[in-house]
Amino acid sequence: QQQVKQSPQSLIVQKGGISIINCAYENTAFDYFPWYQQFPGKGPALLIAIRPDVSEKKEGRFTISFNKSAKQFSLHIMDSQPGDSATYFCAASKNSSYKLIFGSGTRLLVRP
Amino acid sequence: ETGVTQTPRHLVMGMTNKKSLKCEQHLGHNAMYWYKQSAKKPLELMFVYSLEERVENNSVPSRFSPECPNSSHLFLHLHTLQPEDSALYLCASSQDRAGYEQYFGPGTRLTVT
């Protein structure tokens, strides 16, 4: 119930294409769903986050789509750029807990 | 960067050594975290401190000992580690008790020989 399942494990996209990373969860008590971006040699950095009262959130080229009934959420990167090449982690948390439960990560490579 | 610094960035230690990792946050946050990141597992929460009190310990072996002397500093004391403890150790901080919007440091790459 505490797991967050992330797919795919790795993704290769051409420059200008759309990158899509998916996550699924079981615990309906989760109420906060962030995405983190991690470059080699760096710690994860918060990219964008959503709460379950909305179905979509967009910040620049990054969009989170949230499907409460399916218990799934996804990250879409529009017009993907080589600089977006990084590892992306989804996560989930609930208000009563300090814990962020992380997915296993997706290594994205955007080819020029 | 993120306002969370960690030292050292790289550490090689033998199984009988004692060493400490240091984390400092410059964001005025009141909660701090230690995570372990290894190649084969998702990010694992190890310890959480809120207002300098440990509020969560995720069944971490006693060879890892945290210390939080104030809300800006966090240490992880290491002793008699095993090779499987080799990993990237990340520190994070957040503003509120719920742990939302955690900000991570760059990590310490630990190798146990």
Backbone of each chain as ProteinMPNN parsed JSONL, in Angstrom:
{"seq_chain_A": "QQQVKQSPQSLIVQKGGISIINCAYENTAFDYFPWYQQFPGKGPALLIAIRPDVSEKKEGRFTISFNKSAKQFSLHIMDSQPGDSATYFCAASKNSSYKLIFGSGTRLLVRP", "coords_chain_A": {"N_chain_A": [[0.824, -1.215, 0.0], [2.097, 1.121, 0.451], [3.659, 1.613, -1.701], [4.92, 3.247, -4.656], [4.618, 2.925, -7.973], [6.628, 3.2, -10.774], [7.03, 3.93, -14.216], [8.332, 4.279, -17.604], [11.42, 2.449, -16.935], [13.556, 3.49, -18.3], [13.928, 5.949, -20.878], [14.003, 7.1, -24.166], [13.987, 9.912, -26.147], [13.439, 11.949, -28.989], [14.75, 15.191, -29.663], [12.47, 17.805, -29.225], [10.302, 16.177, -29.052], [7.661, 14.517, -27.133], [7.936, 13.637, -23.798], [6.858, 11.08, -21.681], [6.097, 9.988, -18.506], [5.03, 7.603, -16.201], [3.176, 7.009, -13.164], [1.878, 4.978, -10.516], [-0.244, 4.42, -7.716], [-1.283, 2.979, -4.548], [-2.312, 3.682, -2.047], [-4.984, 5.423, -0.924], [-4.955, 7.524, 0.783], [-2.937, 9.231, 0.193], [-2.064, 12.563, -0.574], [-0.525, 14.348, -1.904], [1.536, 14.869, -4.617], [4.514, 14.934, -5.883], [6.979, 15.629, -8.437], [10.344, 14.926, -9.017], [13.494, 16.013, -10.287], [16.614, 14.796, -11.216], [19.949, 15.427, -11.8], [23.091, 14.006, -12.858], [25.381, 13.66, -10.177], [24.108, 15.476, -8.594], [21.646, 16.414, -6.102], [18.163, 15.373, -5.898], [15.768, 17.605, -7.347], [12.91, 19.534, -6.751], [10.415, 19.561, -9.15], [7.741, 19.862, -10.097], [4.464, 19.759, -8.668], [1.399, 18.203, -7.549], [-1.92, 18.278, -6.19], [-4.691, 16.166, -5.209], [-7.089, 17.461, -5.811], [-7.204, 18.627, -8.246], [-7.033, 17.923, -11.787], [-5.036, 18.381, -13.535], [-1.888, 19.998, -13.882], [0.121, 22.613, -14.98], [3.349, 23.75, -15.744], [5.207, 25.723, -17.507], [6.949, 23.817, -19.817], [6.324, 21.496, -18.583], [3.94, 19.187, -17.444], [1.662, 17.846, -15.15], [-0.515, 15.16, -15.136], [-3.368, 13.964, -13.537], [-5.143, 11.211, -12.355], [-7.535, 10.428, -10.355], [-9.394, 8.363, -9.883], [-8.267, 6.19, -11.134], [-5.98, 6.033, -9.747], [-3.519, 7.045, -10.635], [-0.809, 8.972, -11.946], [0.909, 11.225, -14.103], [3.831, 12.503, -15.759], [4.357, 14.883, -18.191], [6.56, 15.987, -20.599], [6.813, 18.514, -22.673], [8.004, 19.373, -25.985], [10.661, 18.316, -25.683], [14.031, 18.709, -24.569], [17.618, 18.369, -25.024], [18.814, 19.195, -22.631], [16.996, 18.362, -20.773], [17.614, 15.837, -20.17], [17.893, 13.544, -17.696], [17.341, 11.967, -14.488], [14.132, 11.13, -13.458], [11.898, 11.275, -10.764], [8.885, 10.186, -9.401], [6.721, 10.831, -6.613], [4.909, 10.359, -3.528], [2.843, 11.505, -0.874], [1.285, 11.834, 2.378], [-0.738, 13.962, 4.403], [-0.479, 13.515, 7.112], [1.976, 12.425, 7.51], [5.568, 12.435, 7.512], [6.788, 11.23, 5.479], [7.981, 10.944, 2.168], [7.119, 8.907, -0.375], [8.936, 7.386, -2.755], [9.019, 6.731, -6.287], [10.737, 4.382, -8.441], [12.273, 5.659, -10.299], [13.009, 7.182, -13.504], [15.118, 7.112, -16.182], [15.788, 9.559, -18.368], [16.663, 10.233, -21.676], [17.292, 12.655, -23.975], [17.67, 12.93, -27.288], [19.712, 14.874, -29.492]], "CA_chain_A": [[0.0, 0.0, 0.0], [2.944, 2.274, 0.527], [4.504, 1.71, -2.878], [4.609, 4.032, -5.835], [5.232, 2.203, -9.08], [6.978, 4.142, -11.821], [7.446, 3.342, -15.498], [9.286, 3.185, -17.783], [12.682, 2.573, -16.227], [14.361, 4.391, -19.11], [13.162, 6.528, -21.979], [14.781, 7.875, -25.135], [13.093, 10.763, -26.921], [14.117, 12.9, -29.865], [14.549, 16.608, -29.359], [11.196, 18.32, -29.712], [9.232, 15.215, -28.809], [6.993, 14.532, -25.827], [8.346, 12.576, -22.866], [5.764, 10.744, -20.766], [6.49, 9.07, -17.43], [3.81, 7.256, -15.474], [3.265, 6.468, -11.808], [0.635, 4.459, -9.96], [-0.162, 4.263, -6.269], [-2.383, 2.205, -3.965], [-2.838, 4.276, -0.833], [-5.875, 6.54, -1.241], [-4.71, 8.611, 1.734], [-1.943, 10.151, -0.364], [-2.704, 13.8, -1.004], [0.479, 15.243, -2.468], [2.245, 14.071, -5.61], [5.545, 15.734, -6.545], [7.964, 15.055, -9.343], [11.683, 15.439, -8.805], [14.448, 15.854, -11.382], [17.962, 14.648, -10.674], [21.067, 15.353, -12.729], [24.236, 13.284, -12.27], [26.185, 14.417, -9.222], [23.274, 16.446, -7.874], [20.5, 15.861, -5.412], [16.883, 15.607, -6.591], [15.208, 18.953, -7.235], [11.469, 19.555, -6.993], [10.104, 20.072, -10.487], [6.328, 20.252, -10.14], [3.697, 18.909, -7.75], [-0.05, 18.331, -7.696], [-2.776, 17.697, -5.144], [-5.744, 15.423, -5.908], [-8.304, 18.219, -6.106], [-7.14, 19.066, -9.645], [-6.671, 16.823, -12.673], [-3.871, 18.727, -14.346], [-1.149, 21.201, -13.507], [1.115, 22.885, -16.008], [4.347, 24.784, -15.468], [6.084, 25.761, -18.671], [6.843, 22.629, -20.677], [6.058, 20.337, -17.737], [2.547, 19.038, -17.053], [1.248, 16.642, -14.423], [-1.904, 14.731, -15.292], [-3.726, 13.173, -12.351], [-6.383, 10.451, -12.48], [-7.789, 9.96, -8.995], [-10.121, 7.092, -9.87], [-7.329, 5.139, -11.541], [-4.82, 6.131, -8.852], [-2.349, 7.191, -11.504], [-0.433, 10.322, -12.337], [1.979, 11.161, -15.088], [4.572, 13.721, -16.1], [4.541, 15.095, -19.618], [7.52, 17.046, -20.925], [6.578, 18.923, -24.063], [9.171, 19.945, -26.661], [11.796, 17.84, -24.882], [15.327, 19.244, -24.958], [18.739, 17.591, -24.471], [19.031, 19.607, -21.247], [16.041, 17.673, -19.898], [18.15, 14.499, -19.893], [18.076, 13.43, -16.248], [16.485, 10.943, -13.902], [12.916, 11.719, -12.904], [11.26, 10.482, -9.724], [7.61, 10.593, -8.831], [6.631, 10.555, -5.187], [3.593, 10.583, -2.942], [2.888, 11.734, 0.572], [0.009, 12.188, 2.983], [-0.586, 15.093, 5.308], [-0.15, 13.108, 8.476], [3.267, 11.743, 7.526], [6.742, 13.1, 6.96], [7.392, 10.417, 4.433], [7.755, 10.968, 0.731], [7.357, 7.583, -0.943], [9.441, 7.626, -4.093], [9.083, 5.712, -7.314], [12.082, 3.853, -8.682], [13.011, 6.556, -11.183], [13.057, 6.997, -14.959], [16.263, 7.795, -16.786], [15.382, 10.139, -19.649], [17.698, 10.737, -22.584], [16.743, 13.374, -25.113], [18.695, 12.974, -28.344], [19.673, 16.135, -30.265]], "C_chain_A": [[0.853, 1.257, 0.0], [3.751, 2.496, -0.743], [3.974, 2.706, -3.895], [5.356, 3.374, -6.981], [5.408, 3.136, -10.265], [7.428, 3.405, -13.072], [7.51, 4.434, -16.571], [10.543, 3.417, -16.962], [13.622, 3.523, -16.96], [13.567, 4.793, -20.335], [14.095, 7.327, -22.865], [13.797, 8.604, -26.041], [13.937, 11.67, -27.814], [13.807, 14.318, -29.423], [13.26, 17.091, -30.002], [10.022, 17.391, -29.457], [8.625, 15.362, -27.417], [7.492, 13.342, -25.005], [7.206, 12.335, -21.893], [6.246, 9.684, -19.785], [5.263, 8.852, -16.539], [4.093, 6.722, -14.077], [1.886, 6.023, -11.338], [0.824, 4.233, -8.463], [-1.377, 3.478, -5.783], [-3.073, 2.934, -2.816], [-3.681, 5.51, -1.143], [-5.729, 7.708, -0.263], [-3.658, 9.599, 1.223], [-2.642, 11.408, -0.881], [-1.719, 14.809, -1.586], [1.368, 14.416, -3.371], [3.255, 14.964, -6.341], [6.351, 14.918, -7.551], [9.302, 15.744, -9.073], [12.544, 15.113, -10.013], [15.843, 15.781, -10.786], [18.974, 14.515, -11.8], [22.224, 14.62, -12.055], [25.046, 14.18, -11.342], [25.41, 15.444, -8.415], [22.203, 15.714, -7.086], [19.229, 16.105, -6.214], [16.385, 17.02, -6.333], [13.727, 18.897, -7.577], [11.178, 20.247, -8.307], [8.691, 20.652, -10.536], [5.572, 19.3, -9.232], [2.212, 19.18, -7.939], [-0.747, 17.75, -6.49], [-4.01, 17.131, -5.836], [-7.026, 16.196, -6.195], [-8.302, 18.801, -7.527], [-6.666, 17.899, -10.509], [-5.435, 17.123, -13.51], [-3.218, 19.99, -13.798], [-0.023, 21.391, -14.503], [2.055, 23.982, -15.543], [5.349, 24.756, -16.613], [5.874, 24.545, -19.551], [6.458, 21.382, -19.891], [4.598, 20.331, -17.286], [2.384, 17.748, -16.263], [-0.218, 16.4, -14.752], [-2.229, 13.767, -14.167], [-5.077, 12.518, -12.562], [-6.669, 9.788, -11.146], [-8.45, 8.584, -8.99], [-9.211, 5.926, -10.243], [-6.109, 5.081, -10.635], [-3.524, 6.159, -9.664], [-2.064, 8.674, -11.747], [0.781, 10.24, -13.248], [2.6, 12.534, -15.304], [4.734, 13.76, -17.614], [5.533, 16.239, -19.8], [7.34, 17.349, -22.403], [7.866, 19.497, -24.65], [10.456, 19.58, -25.902], [13.121, 18.323, -25.466], [16.459, 18.368, -24.378], [19.045, 17.948, -23.011], [18.054, 18.996, -20.265], [16.531, 16.272, -19.539], [18.561, 14.421, -18.422], [17.278, 12.218, -15.783], [15.318, 11.626, -13.209], [12.273, 10.745, -11.914], [9.88, 11.046, -9.418], [7.618, 10.238, -7.356], [5.206, 10.826, -4.719], [3.744, 10.722, -1.439], [1.473, 12.003, 1.067], [0.241, 13.154, 4.128], [-0.106, 14.691, 6.69], [1.252, 12.533, 8.596], [4.377, 12.633, 6.985], [7.24, 12.419, 5.708], [6.982, 10.841, 3.036], [8.086, 9.569, 0.237], [7.723, 7.783, -2.402], [9.237, 6.434, -5.011], [10.536, 5.359, -7.585], [12.898, 4.691, -9.646], [12.938, 6.165, -12.644], [14.224, 7.804, -15.501], [15.866, 8.244, -18.185], [16.604, 10.623, -20.414], [16.997, 11.392, -23.768], [17.857, 13.548, -26.141], [18.566, 14.271, -29.148], [19.11, 15.936, -31.679]], "O_chain_A": [[0.396, 2.329, -0.399], [4.466, 3.493, -0.842], [2.775, 2.971, -3.986], [6.583, 3.277, -6.96], [4.458, 3.783, -10.706], [8.118, 2.388, -12.997], [6.8, 5.432, -16.456], [10.705, 4.477, -16.358], [14.384, 4.263, -16.339], [12.661, 4.084, -20.775], [14.885, 8.136, -22.379], [12.897, 7.999, -26.623], [15.023, 12.101, -27.426], [12.739, 14.6, -28.881], [12.993, 16.82, -31.173], [8.869, 17.786, -29.63], [9.03, 16.22, -26.633], [7.472, 12.199, -25.461], [6.648, 13.283, -21.341], [6.737, 8.626, -20.18], [4.56, 9.797, -16.179], [5.111, 6.071, -13.836], [0.867, 6.605, -11.709], [1.917, 3.896, -8.007], [-2.366, 3.328, -6.5], [-4.285, 2.812, -2.638], [-3.148, 6.531, -1.579], [-6.323, 8.766, -0.47], [-3.515, 10.69, 1.775], [-3.678, 11.328, -1.541], [-2.045, 15.986, -1.74], [1.898, 13.385, -2.956], [2.904, 15.661, -7.293], [6.386, 13.689, -7.505], [9.379, 16.964, -8.923], [12.361, 14.09, -10.674], [16.212, 16.606, -9.95], [18.881, 13.62, -12.64], [22.328, 14.611, -10.828], [25.357, 15.322, -11.682], [25.996, 16.198, -7.639], [21.889, 14.556, -7.36], [19.213, 16.949, -7.111], [16.556, 17.563, -5.242], [13.335, 18.287, -8.571], [11.627, 21.366, -8.553], [8.484, 21.788, -10.964], [5.99, 18.158, -9.044], [1.815, 20.241, -8.422], [-0.233, 16.84, -5.841], [-4.349, 17.566, -6.936], [-7.961, 15.638, -6.769], [-9.29, 19.398, -7.955], [-5.982, 16.997, -10.025], [-4.857, 16.225, -14.122], [-3.884, 20.91, -13.323], [0.698, 20.449, -14.83], [1.624, 25.009, -15.019], [6.219, 23.887, -16.682], [4.754, 24.269, -19.983], [6.282, 20.315, -20.48], [4.084, 21.342, -16.808], [2.896, 16.696, -16.649], [-1.05, 17.303, -14.663], [-1.452, 12.857, -13.878], [-6.049, 13.189, -12.909], [-6.126, 8.728, -10.836], [-8.097, 7.732, -8.175], [-9.365, 4.816, -9.734], [-5.292, 4.168, -10.753], [-2.583, 5.407, -9.411], [-2.97, 9.507, -11.75], [1.575, 9.303, -13.168], [1.981, 13.571, -15.064], [5.189, 12.798, -18.232], [5.369, 17.317, -19.229], [7.674, 16.537, -23.266], [8.708, 20.033, -23.93], [11.234, 20.458, -25.53], [13.312, 18.346, -26.682], [16.269, 17.707, -23.358], [19.488, 17.093, -22.244], [18.249, 19.094, -19.054], [15.932, 15.597, -18.702], [19.454, 15.137, -17.971], [16.629, 11.537, -16.578], [15.503, 12.588, -12.463], [12.127, 9.555, -12.194], [9.729, 12.248, -9.201], [8.436, 9.434, -6.908], [4.409, 11.442, -5.426], [4.638, 10.144, -0.821], [0.582, 12.353, 0.293], [1.306, 13.154, 4.747], [0.596, 15.452, 7.357], [1.674, 12.185, 9.699], [4.151, 13.473, 6.114], [8.036, 12.988, 4.96], [5.806, 11.067, 2.753], [9.209, 9.097, 0.411], [6.923, 8.287, -3.191], [9.276, 5.282, -4.579], [11.45, 5.965, -7.026], [14.097, 4.461, -9.799], [12.821, 4.988, -12.987], [14.307, 9.017, -15.306], [15.637, 7.424, -19.074], [17.461, 11.324, -19.876], [16.211, 10.756, -24.471], [18.853, 14.226, -25.891], [17.458, 14.714, -29.45], [19.014, 16.894, -32.446]]}, "seq_chain_B": "ETGVTQTPRHLVMGMTNKKSLKCEQHLGHNAMYWYKQSAKKPLELMFVYSLEERVENNSVPSRFSPECPNSSHLFLHLHTLQPEDSALYLCASSQDRAGYEQYFGPGTRLTVT", "coords_chain_B": {"N_chain_B": [[22.627, 27.209, -5.361], [20.513, 24.74, -3.995], [20.352, 25.569, -1.396], [20.875, 23.751, 0.517], [23.563, 22.237, 1.894], [26.14, 19.763, 1.757], [28.717, 17.918, 3.31], [31.425, 15.549, 3.568], [31.69, 15.591, -0.08], [32.46, 13.289, -1.257], [33.389, 10.129, 0.06], [35.509, 7.664, 1.209], [35.708, 4.81, 3.078], [36.964, 2.412, 5.422], [35.731, -0.693, 6.784], [36.065, -0.67, 9.502], [36.293, 1.923, 10.251], [35.37, 5.152, 11.683], [33.26, 7.707, 10.772], [31.795, 10.907, 9.897], [28.97, 12.413, 8.367], [27.986, 15.594, 7.189], [25.381, 17.985, 7.179], [23.946, 21.035, 6.181], [21.429, 23.451, 6.288], [20.256, 26.379, 4.721], [17.847, 27.601, 4.61], [15.999, 28.263, 6.476], [14.303, 26.29, 7.338], [12.384, 23.857, 9.291], [12.458, 21.142, 9.503], [14.416, 18.244, 8.925], [16.058, 15.734, 6.94], [17.453, 12.467, 6.381], [18.343, 10.542, 3.61], [18.868, 7.494, 1.812], [20.335, 6.649, -1.23], [20.591, 4.192, -3.485], [21.76, 2.155, -6.22], [20.048, 0.07, -6.753], [17.637, 0.382, -5.492], [14.705, 2.383, -4.737], [14.764, 5.829, -3.567], [15.408, 5.876, -0.146], [13.973, 6.693, 2.874], [15.68, 7.511, 5.821], [16.001, 8.872, 8.353], [14.118, 11.342, 10.175], [14.021, 14.606, 11.366], [12.291, 16.926, 13.306], [12.105, 20.17, 14.348], [14.426, 19.712, 15.768], [13.99, 17.313, 17.048], [13.971, 13.797, 16.834], [11.7, 12.32, 14.745], [11.081, 10.228, 13.185], [12.244, 7.037, 12.384], [13.354, 4.848, 10.233], [13.7, 1.965, 10.773], [16.496, 1.712, 10.699], [19.801, 0.367, 10.647], [21.847, 0.241, 13.626], [24.416, 1.062, 13.191], [24.347, 3.393, 11.875], [24.047, 6.605, 13.013], [22.175, 9.328, 13.806], [22.376, 12.907, 14.322], [21.083, 15.938, 15.488], [21.849, 18.95, 16.179], [20.8, 21.52, 16.039], [18.267, 23.426, 14.275], [19.379, 23.924, 11.815], [21.447, 22.233, 11.23], [22.541, 18.931, 10.551], [23.728, 15.732, 11.263], [25.244, 12.632, 10.283], [26.437, 9.959, 11.799], [28.806, 7.467, 11.27], [29.712, 4.083, 11.697], [31.564, 1.066, 11.736], [30.668, 0.113, 9.179], [29.166, -1.706, 6.414], [30.039, -3.185, 3.21], [27.712, -3.104, 1.618], [26.514, -0.795, 2.398], [27.464, 1.191, 0.882], [26.653, 3.965, -1.002], [24.714, 6.788, -2.211], [24.268, 9.354, 0.006], [21.752, 11.397, 0.956], [20.764, 14.561, 2.104], [17.945, 16.406, 3.207], [15.625, 19.155, 3.517], [12.681, 20.703, 4.904], [9.881, 22.996, 5.138], [7.6, 22.656, 6.706], [5.814, 20.514, 9.027], [4.599, 18.487, 7.641], [6.251, 17.692, 5.654], [6.152, 18.379, 3.0], [7.371, 19.602, -0.151], [10.254, 19.106, -0.127], [13.656, 19.951, 0.011], [16.634, 19.093, -1.455], [20.065, 18.326, -0.692], [23.306, 18.028, -2.393], [24.344, 15.556, -1.856], [26.365, 12.907, -0.389], [28.725, 10.834, -1.657], [29.306, 7.695, -0.704], [31.676, 5.203, -0.199], [32.295, 2.033, 0.926], [34.915, 0.101, 1.885]], "CA_chain_B": [[21.96, 25.901, -5.578], [19.254, 24.533, -3.31], [20.384, 26.057, -0.037], [21.237, 22.652, 1.413], [24.931, 21.821, 1.585], [26.578, 18.52, 2.402], [30.153, 17.624, 3.271], [32.138, 15.729, 2.305], [30.941, 15.15, -1.251], [32.881, 11.906, -1.502], [34.027, 9.541, 1.243], [35.867, 6.25, 1.152], [36.061, 4.386, 4.426], [37.027, 0.992, 5.698], [34.63, -1.19, 7.604], [36.315, -0.426, 10.926], [36.423, 3.366, 10.485], [34.246, 5.985, 12.128], [33.234, 8.986, 10.056], [30.525, 11.627, 10.019], [28.488, 13.241, 7.271], [27.405, 16.833, 7.699], [24.409, 18.679, 6.338], [23.543, 22.345, 6.68], [20.428, 24.096, 5.439], [20.26, 27.836, 4.847], [16.526, 27.988, 4.123], [15.11, 28.567, 7.592], [13.35, 25.203, 7.522], [12.372, 23.288, 10.637], [12.537, 19.68, 9.444], [15.549, 17.765, 8.138], [15.918, 14.319, 6.605], [18.515, 11.69, 5.732], [17.91, 9.519, 2.675], [19.892, 6.674, 1.16], [20.023, 6.371, -2.622], [21.474, 3.194, -4.089], [21.405, 1.873, -7.612], [19.055, -0.995, -6.909], [16.423, 0.655, -4.73], [14.265, 3.78, -4.723], [15.196, 6.639, -2.436], [14.912, 5.334, 1.122], [14.044, 7.596, 4.022], [16.355, 6.907, 6.973], [15.67, 9.581, 9.585], [13.487, 12.646, 10.074], [14.041, 15.444, 12.557], [11.469, 18.12, 13.263], [12.444, 21.025, 15.491], [15.561, 19.066, 16.434], [13.621, 16.044, 17.673], [13.785, 12.738, 15.873], [10.287, 11.943, 14.695], [10.918, 9.014, 12.412], [13.442, 6.23, 12.187], [12.825, 3.764, 9.413], [14.367, 0.674, 11.013], [17.864, 1.813, 10.195], [20.764, -0.293, 11.541], [22.448, 1.128, 14.627], [25.714, 1.564, 12.734], [24.056, 4.751, 11.437], [23.565, 7.338, 14.176], [21.973, 10.726, 13.439], [22.434, 13.935, 15.355], [20.568, 17.213, 15.003], [22.095, 19.878, 17.281], [19.901, 22.676, 15.88], [17.4, 23.25, 13.099], [20.121, 24.155, 10.571], [22.509, 21.257, 11.052], [22.213, 17.515, 10.722], [24.889, 14.866, 11.075], [25.046, 11.184, 10.264], [27.661, 9.324, 12.277], [28.93, 6.147, 10.661], [30.741, 3.233, 12.299], [31.546, -0.362, 11.366], [29.757, -0.068, 8.048], [29.332, -2.858, 5.539], [30.126, -2.764, 1.794], [26.382, -2.823, 1.055], [26.13, 0.555, 2.802], [27.942, 2.119, -0.139], [25.48, 4.582, -1.636], [24.667, 8.248, -2.119], [23.475, 9.758, 1.16], [21.177, 12.704, 0.675], [20.11, 15.314, 3.16], [16.89, 17.278, 2.698], [14.928, 19.93, 4.541], [11.378, 21.215, 4.499], [9.419, 24.067, 5.997], [6.542, 22.33, 7.661], [5.848, 19.175, 9.6], [4.084, 17.476, 6.721], [7.317, 17.206, 4.78], [5.973, 18.765, 1.618], [8.401, 20.428, -0.761], [11.563, 18.84, 0.434], [14.773, 20.461, -0.776], [17.739, 18.165, -1.255], [21.459, 18.675, -0.927], [23.923, 17.292, -3.505], [24.66, 14.194, -1.457], [27.713, 12.397, -0.138], [28.932, 9.511, -2.272], [30.042, 6.899, 0.267], [32.162, 3.892, -0.607], [32.821, 1.276, 2.056], [35.815, -0.925, 1.342]], "C_chain_B": [[20.684, 25.832, -4.735], [19.243, 25.09, -1.899], [20.643, 24.964, 0.982], [22.625, 22.155, 0.99], [25.289, 20.563, 2.357], [28.093, 18.385, 2.253], [30.432, 16.328, 4.015], [31.266, 15.318, 1.13], [31.26, 13.698, -1.596], [33.611, 11.402, -0.26], [34.276, 8.067, 0.983], [36.304, 5.85, 2.553], [36.098, 2.873, 4.537], [35.942, 0.586, 6.664], [34.838, -0.915, 9.088], [36.402, 1.06, 11.259], [35.181, 3.958, 11.13], [34.349, 7.309, 11.403], [31.883, 9.635, 10.272], [30.233, 12.4, 8.746], [27.807, 14.456, 7.871], [26.457, 17.431, 6.678], [24.063, 20.005, 6.994], [22.529, 22.944, 5.722], [20.35, 25.584, 5.779], [18.903, 28.418, 4.472], [15.559, 28.355, 5.242], [14.062, 27.495, 7.835], [13.428, 24.618, 8.922], [12.345, 21.769, 10.657], [13.7, 19.294, 8.534], [15.512, 16.251, 8.032], [17.258, 13.746, 6.124], [17.862, 10.624, 4.866], [19.13, 8.734, 2.201], [19.43, 6.411, -0.271], [21.044, 5.389, -3.181], [20.915, 2.796, -5.439], [20.202, 0.936, -7.718], [17.732, -0.713, -6.217], [15.99, 2.099, -4.912], [14.87, 4.517, -3.538], [14.556, 6.126, -1.148], [15.071, 6.36, 2.223], [14.686, 6.874, 5.195], [15.877, 7.556, 8.272], [14.987, 10.903, 9.248], [13.618, 13.348, 11.415], [13.127, 16.631, 12.312], [11.733, 18.916, 14.524], [13.451, 20.323, 16.401], [15.193, 17.785, 17.182], [13.426, 14.994, 16.591], [12.335, 12.292, 15.901], [10.063, 10.682, 13.893], [12.263, 8.34, 12.24], [12.982, 4.968, 11.47], [13.617, 2.474, 9.559], [15.771, 0.65, 10.425], [18.826, 1.124, 11.161], [21.476, 0.699, 12.448], [23.834, 1.614, 14.231], [25.578, 2.959, 12.092], [23.439, 5.493, 12.623], [23.399, 8.812, 13.822], [22.107, 11.647, 14.641], [21.958, 15.244, 14.755], [20.72, 18.243, 16.114], [21.24, 21.135, 17.22], [19.179, 22.527, 14.547], [18.133, 23.432, 11.777], [21.132, 23.07, 10.259], [22.032, 19.837, 11.348], [23.467, 16.714, 10.426], [24.428, 13.417, 10.967], [26.382, 10.551, 10.612], [27.669, 7.866, 11.819], [30.002, 5.34, 11.391], [30.477, 1.772, 11.956], [30.541, -0.634, 10.259], [30.114, -1.313, 7.25], [29.437, -2.383, 4.088], [28.765, -2.432, 1.188], [25.826, -1.469, 1.492], [26.649, 1.6, 1.83], [26.754, 2.652, -0.925], [25.682, 6.092, -1.65], [23.752, 8.601, -0.949], [23.057, 11.21, 0.981], [20.537, 13.286, 1.923], [19.037, 16.188, 2.516], [16.307, 18.076, 3.853], [13.582, 20.38, 3.994], [10.872, 22.202, 5.542], [8.465, 23.565, 7.095], [6.602, 20.865, 8.068], [5.412, 18.113, 8.604], [5.116, 17.007, 5.72], [7.126, 17.545, 3.33], [7.151, 19.6, 1.156], [9.736, 20.28, -0.059], [12.64, 19.309, -0.542], [16.007, 19.633, -0.427], [19.097, 18.829, -1.435], [22.032, 17.813, -2.045], [24.326, 15.866, -3.148], [26.126, 13.963, -1.143], [27.796, 11.01, -0.741], [29.852, 8.711, -1.35], [30.416, 5.549, -0.337], [32.794, 3.22, 0.602], [33.653, 0.119, 1.505], [36.117, -1.999, 2.383]], "O_chain_B": [[19.87, 26.755, -4.757], [18.192, 25.081, -1.256], [20.632, 25.222, 2.186], [22.818, 21.71, -0.142], [24.804, 20.333, 3.465], [28.663, 18.697, 1.208], [29.752, 16.026, 4.996], [30.195, 14.746, 1.336], [30.431, 12.979, -2.155], [34.351, 12.144, 0.387], [33.377, 7.325, 0.59], [37.175, 6.49, 3.143], [35.371, 2.156, 3.849], [35.307, 1.435, 7.291], [33.875, -0.927, 9.855], [36.566, 1.423, 12.424], [34.103, 3.363, 11.127], [35.396, 7.957, 11.415], [30.945, 9.006, 10.763], [31.133, 12.967, 8.126], [27.144, 14.376, 8.906], [26.703, 17.386, 5.473], [23.906, 20.087, 8.212], [22.729, 22.951, 4.507], [20.374, 25.985, 6.943], [18.807, 29.576, 4.066], [14.414, 28.721, 4.973], [13.041, 27.759, 8.47], [14.395, 24.841, 9.65], [12.222, 21.169, 11.725], [13.939, 19.93, 7.507], [15.0, 15.567, 8.918], [18.078, 14.452, 5.538], [16.965, 9.904, 5.303], [20.255, 9.233, 2.191], [18.291, 6.005, -0.504], [22.22, 5.721, -3.329], [19.756, 3.062, -5.757], [19.431, 1.013, -8.675], [16.794, -1.5, -6.345], [16.82, 2.957, -5.211], [15.417, 3.904, -2.622], [13.34, 5.962, -1.062], [16.174, 6.842, 2.478], [14.291, 5.758, 5.532], [15.405, 6.871, 9.18], [15.23, 11.503, 8.201], [13.359, 12.761, 12.466], [13.174, 17.263, 11.257], [11.601, 18.402, 15.635], [13.335, 20.342, 17.626], [16.035, 17.231, 17.889], [12.802, 15.255, 15.563], [11.805, 11.931, 16.952], [8.968, 10.12, 13.915], [13.279, 8.986, 11.985], [12.298, 4.126, 12.052], [14.146, 1.95, 8.578], [16.172, -0.299, 9.751], [18.687, 1.278, 12.375], [21.683, 1.855, 12.08], [24.376, 2.505, 14.886], [26.578, 3.616, 11.806], [22.426, 5.059, 13.172], [24.394, 9.488, 13.561], [21.975, 11.237, 15.795], [22.368, 15.622, 13.657], [19.806, 18.402, 16.923], [20.983, 21.754, 18.252], [19.457, 21.602, 13.783], [17.578, 23.129, 10.722], [21.628, 22.994, 9.134], [21.241, 19.592, 12.258], [24.177, 16.984, 9.458], [23.378, 13.033, 11.483], [27.332, 10.598, 9.83], [26.684, 7.141, 11.959], [31.083, 5.858, 11.672], [29.336, 1.315, 11.896], [29.675, -1.5, 10.386], [31.195, -1.885, 7.387], [28.972, -1.289, 3.767], [28.678, -1.56, 0.323], [24.779, -1.043, 1.004], [26.307, 2.777, 1.947], [25.948, 1.883, -1.449], [26.69, 6.603, -1.163], [22.592, 8.191, -0.92], [23.886, 12.114, 0.871], [19.865, 12.594, 2.687], [19.213, 16.657, 1.391], [16.473, 17.719, 5.019], [13.372, 20.432, 2.782], [11.36, 22.243, 6.672], [8.529, 23.997, 8.246], [7.364, 20.082, 7.501], [5.818, 16.956, 8.716], [4.888, 16.029, 5.008], [7.871, 17.046, 2.486], [7.842, 20.225, 1.961], [10.262, 21.227, 0.525], [12.547, 19.092, -1.75], [16.372, 19.495, 0.741], [19.254, 19.764, -2.22], [21.331, 16.961, -2.591], [24.618, 15.06, -4.032], [27.003, 14.714, -1.57], [27.029, 10.117, -0.38], [31.038, 9.017, -1.233], [29.578, 4.851, -0.908], [33.708, 3.762, 1.223], [33.157, -0.724, 0.759], [36.857, -2.941, 2.101]]}, "name": "protein", "num_of_chains": 2, "seq": "QQQVKQSPQSLIVQKGGISIINCAYENTAFDYFPWYQQFPGKGPALLIAIRPDVSEKKEGRFTISFNKSAKQFSLHIMDSQPGDSATYFCAASKNSSYKLIFGSGTRLLVRPETGVTQTPRHLVMGMTNKKSLKCEQHLGHNAMYWYKQSAKKPLELMFVYSLEERVENNSVPSRFSPECPNSSHLFLHLHTLQPEDSALYLCASSQDRAGYEQYFGPGTRLTVT"}
